Amino acid sequence: MIHTLLIVVVSYLLGSIPFGYLLVRIFRGEDVRQTGSGNIGATNVARTGSKGLAVATLLLDALKGYVAVAHVFHFASHHPGHVPDYGPHSVYILAALAGFCAILGHMFPVWLRFKGGKGVATAVGAFLGIAPAAVGISLLLFVAIVAVTRYVSLGSIAGAAAFPVAAWWLNAATRSPAVLVLMAASSLLIILRHKDNIRRLLAGNENRFGGKKTGAA
């Protein structure tokens, strides 16, 4: 039980590192939360006028998700006797839990009064550590939807929704009800964080990629 609790706490704290906020504060002396949507993710960092910082935010946010999951696999391979026994899929259950907690940390960071980002980049990193082929399917769906509709938010939502299904289909190690529930919960969190985008999509006034801005994304 203590190992599971440590995974939860460490993964949450790792996910809660607000790289977008820190980079903009350090290199531009600004608070990214005062820009655009007030989000701390890469998209809003780009609105500060620095594409370099946006790319760095994207990579670092993905990295923290990946590290949270990779740490579980590393620990399990080096200390198999200390892995909690949740059945034949124990390691993947713990990895999915770590990913979920990292995503939760990014969305609700304790350091910023629990007001964070939407978790897409962190989820990509975490999911890469669990089922990389399924991430490929989600990314292909994302690219296809954005190419056709130019709605980045719609592509993100669809990619998040597709991941648990693709992971179950492509990776036998994830075919556990507990793993599926944790991956689906992670995807649901991302979709719920896009609630404002969903409202604008339904109203027909969501921003299109490369188009004129009509509201905060």
Salt bridges, closest charged atoms under 4 A:
GLU30 OE2 - ARG28 NE 3.68
ASP31 OD2 - ARG25 NH2 3.79
ASP31 OD2 - ARG33 NH2 2.90
ASP61 OD1 - LYS64 NZ 3.37
ASP196 OD1 - ARG199 NH1 2.64
GLU206 OE1 - ARG200 NE 2.77
